[in-house]
Amino acid sequence: MSTEKRIKVALVGAGSWGLQHARVFSERPDVDFCAIFGRSEEKTRARAEAYGVRAYNDLDKLLEQEQPDLVSVCLPNQEHFATTLRIIQAGFPLLVEKPLVFDLGEADILLNEAAKRSLFFAINFNHRYARPVQMAHQAIADGRLGDISFATWRFGGEGSSDHPHANLIETQCHGFDMLEFMCGPIASVAAQMTDKTGGGYRTLVLALRFANGAVGSLVGSYDTSYAYPGTHLVEVNGDKGRILIEDTVRRYTFQATGNETGEVWQAGYFNDRDREFHRTFDKHLDAVLQAFKQGQRPPVPAEAGRRALELALAAIRSFETGQRVSTT
């Protein structure tokens, strides 16, 4: 039996995605999952009882009494800033959910306050840890695509918010992060958006130019359904081949230029870990906790959340001005 000291983790948030945080921390033998903070006393108590941890409705009390090694923050999308800042100013390392925030000034405050305290500050861009995405990233790094010429991201489902650009900021942040993860920095963006269905600019199309000269597109929507097949698609083309990622975790395909036979990966019968989208968070957490134990920077630092927000705000400026906007 390992004598390694377990990492004491507290969870802030008792909502739907917070359930995944509670699940994954409770399953890890290297984690002492100690407590959950939530605003609803009844909901928080029920979640805490389900996982055998302590319930708090006072965040300061949780931090003072539990003294966690790491705080995991999973709150409603537009309510990240104040709570995250309190945790940082109290001096606790943290993992936060995307989006980082909706305002660039707030993002800078969080990053600066964390940097002043040399805090571990990670963000959960878990799409990076899907098996097809990892395979695509490795194939690109190995030069199998050659010189990349264009890349496409499409992702759409249901969603609602009182923020006019919620889909762009809180959901398509994954697209910005993934495209730069695979293809390098985005140098400029030009945008078209529509509020045709009401409730803000729920559907958008972006034209992208990468710093390496490649071009790309990003299509995002809250006017469709996650029940549809082909909800998510990534295509990356180079002069030596093409990669397709279908529904994030469902299928990876590489095909060399001029070759009518492709290489396909999809999870086998017993491979539930790679087949299930929620397990991408488990895989990301493997990397997060390894870095945390070794005193290293997070595998996906909070700065990646700021970068995704910067790109989203550039897209909004492009739409409002009708001009292409530089992002470098």
C-alpha positions as CSV (number, residue, x, y, z in Angstrom):
1,M,0.0,0.0,0.0
2,S,1.3,3.4,-0.9
3,T,2.3,5.8,1.9
4,E,2.2,8.8,-0.3
5,K,0.3,11.7,1.3
6,R,-3.1,12.2,-0.2
7,I,-4.1,15.6,-1.6
8,K,-6.9,17.2,0.4
9,V,-9.4,18.6,-2.1
10,A,-12.5,20.8,-1.4
11,L,-15.2,21.3,-4.1
12,V,-16.9,24.7,-4.6
13,G,-20.2,24.0,-6.4
14,A,-23.0,21.4,-6.0
15,G,-24.5,21.7,-9.5
16,S,-24.8,19.4,-12.5
17,W,-21.2,19.5,-13.7
18,G,-20.1,19.7,-10.0
19,L,-21.4,16.2,-9.8
20,Q,-18.6,15.1,-12.2
21,H,-16.0,16.8,-9.9
22,A,-17.4,15.1,-6.9
23,R,-17.4,11.7,-8.7
24,V,-13.8,12.0,-9.9
25,F,-12.3,13.2,-6.7
26,S,-14.2,10.6,-4.6
27,E,-12.8,7.8,-6.8
28,R,-9.1,8.7,-6.6
29,P,-7.0,6.9,-4.0
30,D,-4.5,9.8,-4.0
31,V,-7.2,12.3,-3.0
32,D,-8.8,13.1,0.4
33,F,-12.0,14.6,-0.8
34,C,-13.1,16.5,2.3
35,A,-15.9,19.0,1.6
36,I,-18.4,20.6,-0.7
37,F,-19.5,24.3,-0.7
38,G,-22.8,25.3,-2.2
39,R,-25.4,28.1,-1.9
40,S,-28.4,25.8,-1.5
41,E,-28.2,24.2,2.0
42,E,-30.5,21.3,1.0
43,K,-28.8,20.5,-2.3
44,T,-25.3,20.8,-0.8
45,R,-26.1,18.6,2.1
46,A,-27.5,15.9,-0.2
47,R,-24.5,16.0,-2.5
48,A,-22.1,15.9,0.5
49,E,-23.9,13.0,2.0
50,A,-23.8,11.1,-1.2
51,Y,-20.0,11.3,-1.3
52,G,-19.4,11.1,2.5
53,V,-17.9,14.6,2.8
54,R,-18.7,17.6,4.9
55,A,-21.2,20.3,3.6
56,Y,-20.7,24.0,3.9
57,N,-22.7,27.1,2.9
58,D,-20.0,29.5,4.1
59,L,-17.0,29.4,1.8
60,D,-14.7,31.2,4.3
61,K,-15.6,28.7,7.0
62,L,-14.8,25.8,4.7
63,L,-11.4,27.3,3.8
64,E,-10.5,28.0,7.4
65,Q,-11.7,24.7,8.9
66,E,-10.6,22.3,6.1
67,Q,-7.4,24.0,4.9
68,P,-7.5,22.1,1.6
69,D,-4.4,21.5,-0.5
70,L,-6.4,22.2,-3.7
71,V,-9.8,23.8,-4.3
72,S,-11.9,22.8,-7.3
73,V,-14.3,25.5,-8.5
74,C,-17.4,24.5,-10.5
75,L,-20.0,27.3,-10.4
76,P,-22.6,28.8,-12.9
77,N,-20.7,30.3,-15.8
78,Q,-21.2,34.0,-15.1
79,E,-20.5,33.6,-11.4
80,H,-16.8,32.7,-11.4
81,F,-15.0,35.9,-10.7
82,A,-15.8,36.9,-7.1
83,T,-15.6,33.4,-5.6
84,T,-12.4,32.5,-7.5
85,L,-10.8,35.8,-6.3
86,R,-11.7,35.0,-2.7
87,I,-10.1,31.6,-2.9
88,I,-6.9,33.1,-4.5
89,Q,-6.7,35.9,-2.0
90,A,-7.0,33.3,0.8
91,G,-3.9,31.6,-0.7
92,F,-5.3,28.3,-1.9
93,P,-4.2,26.6,-5.2
94,L,-7.1,25.9,-7.5
95,L,-8.6,24.2,-10.5
96,V,-11.5,26.1,-12.1
97,E,-14.1,25.3,-14.7
98,K,-14.3,27.1,-18.0
99,P,-15.0,29.9,-18.9
100,L,-12.5,31.6,-16.8
101,V,-14.7,34.8,-16.7
102,F,-16.6,36.9,-19.2
103,D,-14.5,40.1,-18.7
104,L,-10.9,40.5,-19.7
105,G,-10.2,42.9,-16.8
106,E,-11.5,40.3,-14.3
107,A,-9.3,37.6,-16.0
108,D,-6.2,39.8,-15.5
109,I,-7.1,40.4,-11.8
110,L,-7.4,36.7,-11.2
111,L,-4.1,35.9,-13.0
112,N,-2.2,38.7,-11.3
113,E,-3.4,37.9,-7.8
114,A,-2.6,34.2,-8.3
115,A,0.9,35.1,-9.7
116,K,1.6,37.3,-6.7
117,R,1.1,34.3,-4.5
118,S,2.8,31.8,-6.9
119,L,-0.4,29.7,-6.8
120,F,-1.1,26.6,-8.9
121,F,-4.0,27.8,-11.1
122,A,-5.4,25.4,-13.6
123,I,-8.5,25.5,-15.9
124,N,-10.5,22.5,-17.1
125,F,-10.2,22.4,-20.9
126,N,-10.9,18.7,-20.8
127,H,-11.6,18.3,-24.6
128,R,-7.8,18.2,-25.0
129,Y,-7.8,14.9,-23.1
130,A,-10.2,13.0,-25.4
131,R,-8.3,10.1,-27.0
132,P,-9.0,11.3,-30.6
133,V,-7.7,14.8,-29.7
134,Q,-4.5,13.3,-28.2
135,M,-4.0,11.2,-31.3
136,A,-4.5,14.2,-33.5
137,H,-2.1,16.3,-31.6
138,Q,0.5,13.6,-31.7
139,A,0.1,13.0,-35.4
140,I,0.5,16.8,-36.1
141,A,3.6,16.9,-33.9
142,D,5.0,13.9,-35.7
143,G,4.6,15.7,-39.0
144,R,2.1,13.3,-40.5
145,L,-0.1,16.1,-41.9
146,G,2.9,18.0,-43.2
147,D,2.2,21.8,-43.6
148,I,-1.2,22.6,-42.3
149,S,-3.4,24.6,-44.6
150,F,-6.8,24.7,-42.9
151,A,-8.7,23.6,-39.9
152,T,-12.4,23.5,-39.0
153,W,-14.3,23.3,-35.7
154,R,-18.0,22.8,-35.5
155,F,-19.9,22.3,-32.2
156,G,-23.6,22.9,-31.4
157,G,-26.3,21.9,-29.0
158,E,-28.9,23.4,-26.7
159,G,-28.2,26.2,-24.3
160,S,-29.7,29.3,-22.7
161,S,-28.3,32.3,-20.9
162,D,-29.1,36.0,-20.3
163,H,-25.6,36.9,-21.7
164,P,-25.9,37.8,-25.5
165,H,-22.6,36.0,-26.3
166,A,-22.9,33.0,-24.0
167,N,-22.4,30.4,-26.6
168,L,-19.2,32.0,-27.9
169,I,-17.7,32.6,-24.5
170,E,-18.8,29.7,-22.4
171,T,-18.9,26.9,-25.0
172,Q,-16.8,27.8,-28.0
173,C,-13.9,28.5,-25.7
174,H,-13.2,24.8,-26.2
175,G,-12.9,25.4,-29.9
176,F,-10.5,28.3,-29.6
177,D,-8.4,26.3,-27.2
178,M,-8.4,23.1,-29.3
179,L,-7.6,24.8,-32.6
180,E,-4.6,26.6,-31.0
181,F,-3.6,23.4,-29.2
182,M,-3.4,21.6,-32.6
183,C,-2.6,24.4,-35.1
184,G,-0.8,27.1,-33.2
185,P,-1.8,30.7,-32.5
186,I,-4.8,32.3,-34.2
187,A,-3.6,35.6,-35.7
188,S,-7.0,37.2,-36.7
189,V,-10.7,36.6,-36.7
190,A,-13.7,37.8,-38.7
191,A,-17.2,37.0,-37.5
192,Q,-20.8,36.7,-38.5
193,M,-23.5,36.1,-35.8
194,T,-27.3,35.9,-35.6
195,D,-29.8,36.5,-32.9
196,K,-32.6,35.2,-35.2
197,T,-34.0,32.8,-32.6
198,G,-33.9,35.3,-29.7
199,G,-31.9,35.1,-26.5
200,G,-28.7,36.7,-27.9
201,Y,-26.2,35.7,-30.6
202,R,-26.8,32.0,-30.2
203,T,-25.3,31.0,-33.5
204,L,-22.0,32.2,-35.1
205,V,-19.6,31.6,-37.9
206,L,-15.9,32.7,-37.6
207,A,-13.2,32.9,-40.3
208,L,-9.8,32.5,-38.8
209,R,-6.2,33.0,-39.8
210,F,-3.4,31.3,-38.0
211,A,0.0,32.8,-37.4
212,N,1.6,30.0,-39.6
213,G,-0.5,31.2,-42.6
214,A,-3.2,28.5,-42.4
215,V,-6.8,29.5,-42.4
216,G,-9.7,28.0,-40.4
217,S,-13.4,28.2,-39.4
218,L,-15.4,27.9,-36.3
219,V,-19.1,27.3,-36.3
220,G,-20.9,27.3,-32.9
221,S,-24.6,27.2,-32.0
222,Y,-27.2,26.9,-29.2
223,D,-29.9,26.6,-31.9
224,T,-29.3,22.9,-32.5
225,S,-29.3,19.7,-30.3
226,Y,-26.8,17.5,-28.5
227,A,-29.1,14.6,-29.5
228,Y,-28.1,14.9,-33.1
229,P,-25.3,12.7,-34.5
230,G,-22.3,14.7,-35.7
231,T,-22.8,17.3,-33.0
232,H,-19.0,18.0,-33.0
233,L,-16.5,17.8,-35.8
234,V,-12.9,18.8,-36.1
235,E,-11.1,18.6,-39.5
236,V,-7.4,19.5,-39.9
237,N,-5.8,19.4,-43.4
238,G,-2.2,19.5,-44.4
239,D,-0.2,18.8,-47.6
240,K,0.4,15.2,-46.4
241,G,-2.9,14.2,-45.0
242,R,-6.1,15.0,-43.1
243,I,-7.4,14.3,-39.6
244,L,-11.1,14.1,-38.6
245,I,-12.3,14.0,-35.0
246,E,-16.0,13.1,-34.6
247,D,-18.1,13.9,-31.6
248,T,-14.9,14.5,-29.5
249,V,-14.6,11.0,-28.2
250,R,-16.3,8.8,-30.9
251,R,-13.8,8.5,-33.7
252,Y,-10.4,9.6,-35.0
253,T,-9.5,9.2,-38.7
254,F,-6.2,9.9,-40.4
255,Q,-5.9,9.7,-44.2
256,A,-2.8,10.4,-46.2
257,T,-3.1,12.5,-49.2
258,G,-4.0,10.5,-52.3
259,N,-4.7,7.3,-50.2
260,E,-8.2,6.0,-50.4
261,T,-7.7,3.9,-47.2
262,G,-7.7,5.7,-43.9
263,E,-6.6,4.8,-40.3
264,V,-9.5,4.8,-37.9
265,W,-9.6,4.6,-34.1
266,Q,-12.8,4.2,-32.1
267,A,-13.2,2.7,-28.6
268,G,-13.6,-1.0,-28.4
269,Y,-16.3,-2.9,-26.6
270,F,-14.8,-2.8,-23.1
271,N,-13.1,0.6,-23.5
272,D,-15.7,2.7,-21.6
273,R,-13.0,5.1,-20.4
274,D,-12.1,6.4,-23.9
275,R,-15.7,6.2,-25.1
276,E,-17.3,8.4,-22.4
277,F,-17.0,12.2,-22.7
278,H,-17.2,12.7,-18.9
279,R,-14.0,10.6,-18.6
280,T,-12.0,13.3,-20.4
281,F,-12.1,15.1,-17.1
282,D,-10.7,12.1,-15.3
283,K,-7.8,12.1,-17.8
284,H,-7.2,15.8,-17.4
285,L,-7.2,15.4,-13.6
286,D,-4.6,12.7,-13.9
287,A,-2.3,15.3,-15.5
288,V,-3.4,18.1,-13.1
289,L,-2.6,16.2,-10.0
290,Q,0.7,14.8,-11.3
291,A,1.8,18.4,-12.0
292,F,0.5,19.5,-8.6
293,K,2.4,16.8,-6.7
294,Q,5.6,17.6,-8.5
295,G,5.4,21.3,-8.0
296,Q,5.0,22.0,-11.7
297,R,2.8,24.4,-13.7
298,P,-0.7,23.1,-14.6
299,P,-0.9,21.2,-17.9
300,V,-3.6,23.6,-18.9
301,P,-2.9,26.9,-16.9
302,A,-5.6,29.5,-16.3
303,E,-3.9,31.7,-18.9
304,A,-5.5,29.4,-21.5
305,G,-8.9,30.6,-20.3
306,R,-7.8,34.2,-20.7
307,R,-6.6,33.5,-24.2
308,A,-9.9,31.9,-25.2
309,L,-11.8,34.9,-23.8
310,E,-9.5,37.3,-25.7
311,L,-10.3,35.5,-28.9
312,A,-14.0,35.5,-28.2
313,L,-14.0,39.2,-27.5
314,A,-12.1,39.8,-30.7
315,A,-14.8,37.9,-32.6
316,I,-17.4,40.2,-30.9
317,R,-15.5,43.3,-32.0
318,S,-15.3,41.9,-35.5
319,F,-19.0,41.3,-35.7
320,E,-19.8,44.7,-34.3
321,T,-17.4,46.6,-36.6
322,G,-17.6,44.4,-39.7
323,Q,-13.8,44.2,-39.8
324,R,-11.3,41.5,-39.3
325,V,-9.6,41.8,-35.9
326,S,-6.0,41.0,-35.1
327,T,-5.5,38.6,-32.1
328,T,-1.7,38.7,-31.8
